Amino acid sequence: MSPVTDSRPRIGVSTCLLGEPVRWDAGHKRDPYLVDVFGPQVEWVPFCPEVEAGFGTPRETMHLVRAAGGPITLMTTKTQRDVTRQLRTAVQRRMDAIAEADLSGYVLKKDSPSCGMARVKVYSDRGGPAERTGRGLFADALMTRLPNLPVEEEGRLSDPRLRENFVERVFAFQRVRRLFSSRWTQGDLVAFHTAHKLTLMAHSPSAYRALGRLVAEGASLDRRALALRYEAEFMQALAVVATPKRHANVDPHPRELSLRNHV
């Protein structure tokens, strides 16, 4: 197996979280943890889909709207313009570059109609209170295109357990991607799986055993199919938040430990 270098993982991020004045009011949402603690340990790859779409700064606010029986659209708040296509076109224009950017994770701006990961407000075209059932249009495209990529919102990273889980997944994703981008052998995969035994057991013992069976059958499987399936199931297992008791037996990389434990 090719040795894993100690390079910083590349993390996609909503540009406003780094303090750039790209929000609708020409302001920002600088996140001190991301900038001051996480930042020195990673390489940020910022992106603002609304600026990319040419909406400008400052700009009219936007929100998600669902018509009865129809799809969710992105509408400007005051003028009620449907700007869904404009944003989707900008996102698709950049999605190939994002997919090829060797990202190990992504941090999105919560509640944003473009970047919100979950529970984004969706309004009915018939009026009434909004329901928190939506996902931002860019976030949806990102998570559909890169389903194994660790993704979180900055608000959820204030929870120590969720922050620890995200950091762990970022570094694990970097390692598994490097494995399968190398000229790996079946022996390399066995060694990788063995090295991650305690980590997988802390998250999901059943997933560890299932992955073990997959590795054992690996020699008879198509290499690409094996790599895709192992990566997907490996990352799904790590998405299960481990209990503190189970995690106590895992010895993380020092860089991971410093990011996990910072309050």
N, C-alpha and C positions, 0 to 999 in steps of 0.2 A: 504494500500500500504506500502511496506517496505520502510523505509526512505532511501533517497539517501545519501550516505556518501560523504565526501569531499576529497576522494582520487584523486590523479592526473590521468588524462586520459592517456592511453597507446597509443603512436603514432608511427607507423612504419615510417622509414626514410631511404633514401639512405645513406649508411654508409659514403661516401665521404663528405657529407654535414656537418658531425660532426667533420671533420678535420682528419679523419683517412686516411692514405696514401694507398688507394686501387685503385686509378685510373690507367689507362693504362701506364702513365709515372711515376708511383709510387708517384704521388702527391695527392692532395686532393682539395676539393672545400668548405672549411669551410665557413659556412654561419653565420655571427655574430648574426643576429636576432634569428635564430633558436637555436644557442648554448647559447647565453648570455641572451636572453629575454624569448624565448619560453621554453628553456630547463629546467629552475628551476620550471616551472609550470606543466610539463608533465613528463612522463616516456618514454624515447626513446626505440624503438625496432629496432635496425639497421639491414640492410640486403644489401649485394652487390651480385646480381645474377651472375655477371661475375667472381667474386672470388669463389663463391659457385660452379660454373661450372668447376673450376679448371684451368682457363685460366692463372692464375699467375699474379704477379705484379713485375716488369713492364710486359706489354704484347703488342702484335700487336693491332693497332686500328681496329675497326670493324664498319660496316655500314649496313643499310638495303638496300636490292636490290629486285626489282620486275622484274621477267621475264614476257615477253609478255603473257598475259592470265594466268599467274601462280600466286602462293602465294608469299608473301614477305618472304625473307630469310635473315639470318644474315651471312654476309661474312667478312672475314678478308681483310683488305685493300690492303696489298702488295701481299700476297701469294694466295689470292682469294680462301681460304678454306671456305666451307659451314659449319658453326658451329651451325646452327639452332637447330639441335637435341640435341646437347650437352647442350646448354643453356636451352632449354625447359625441358629436363630431370631434370636438377638441380632445375628449378623453381617448377616443379610438385612435386619433392621430398620434398620441403619445404612448399608447398602451404597449406597442411592440418594444419601444425603447425601455419602458419600465420593466417589462418582462425579461429583457436581455441585460438589465443593469446589475445582475448578480446580487440582488437584494437578499438579506437574511431576515428582514422583518419590515413592518410598516406601522407608524403611529399616526392615527387620524384625529381630526378635530371633532369632538363630540357634538351632537345636535345639529351639525351642518347639513343642509339639504344636498350638498355635494359630497361631503366627506364623512358624515356620521355613520358609524359602524352598525348601530342598532338603536332602536327606540327613538328614531327621529320622528318629529311631529308630521302627521299627514292630515291635511284638511279635506273635508268633503266639499265638492262643488255646490252642494245644497245648503251649506252653512252648518252651524253647530260647532261644538268643541272639537279640537284636534285629537286624534288618537296617536299614541306613541307606538306605532307599528311599522315605521318605515326604515329604510336604509338609504343613505345618500347615493346619488347616481354614480359618482366615481367610485365610492366604496364598493358598491355592488359589482361594478365592472371589474375592479381589482380582485375581489374575492372570488369571482367567478373564473377569471383568467388564471389566477394563481391560488388554487384552493389550499395548498399546503403551507403557504407563506404565513408566518406568525403575524397577526394583525391585532392591534389594540387601540383604544382611545386614551387620550391623555388623562381624562378624568378617572378612569378605572385604574390607572397606574398609581394613584394615591393609596390604593389598597395594597398593603405589603405582600399578601399572598398572590394577588393577581400580577403585581410587579415582578415578584420572584419567578412566577410561572412564565411570564413573557420573556424575561431575560434568559431563562434556561432554554426556552424554545428557540430564541434567536441564535444562540451559540450552537445548539443541537442541529438546527437547520443548516447552518453554515458547514458543520462537519459532515452531515449526510450528503449535502450537495457536492462537497469536495470529493467525497468518496466516489460517488457515481459519475463525476466528471473526469476522474482519473482512469487509467487503464487497469481497473480493478479486477481482481480474481475472486473466485468463490471463497478462497481462504481469507481474503481481505474482508469480505462481508461477514464471515464467521467471527473474525477478530473484532470488527466494529460492533457486532451484536453482543459479543461477550463483554466488551468494554463498557457497554451501556446497560448491563444487566441490572445494577442497583438503581439506576435512574428510572428504567422502565418499570421495575418492580414497585418503586415508590409511587408511580402514577397509576399503573394498571397491571397487576400480576397476570390477568387473563390475556392482555395484549402482548405481554412479554412471551408467554407460552405460544400464542398464535404466531407471532413473528419468528419464534424459534422453529416452529414447524415449517414455516415458509422458507427459512434459510436452509433447513435440512432437505427440502425438496428442490432447492435452487438449481442444482446441477442439471435437472431435467426440464427446466423452464427456459423460455426465451429471455435472454439477458435484459433487454430493454423492459419487457413486461415485469420481470422480477424487480428491477430497480424502481420502476414507477410504483409498483404495489408496496414494496418495502418502505419507500419514502412516505407514501400516503398513510400507511398504517402506523408507522413510527411517529409521525407528527400528530396523528389523531390520538395516540396514546398519551403523548406529552401534553396535549390540550386538557386532559383531565387534571384538575388542580390537586396536587399531592397534599396529604395531611402532614403537619409538622413532624409527627412521630415517624412516619415513613421516610420523610426527607432527611432525617437526622443521620441516616446511614450513607448518604450520597456525598462524595467529596468533589465539589465543583472546582473549576479553574479559578485561580485568584481573581481574574478580571470579572468573571461572573459573580463571584462572592461579593466583591466590593459594590457592584451595582444592585445586587439583591438586598443587601443589608442596609443600604443607605436609606434613612428615613426622610 
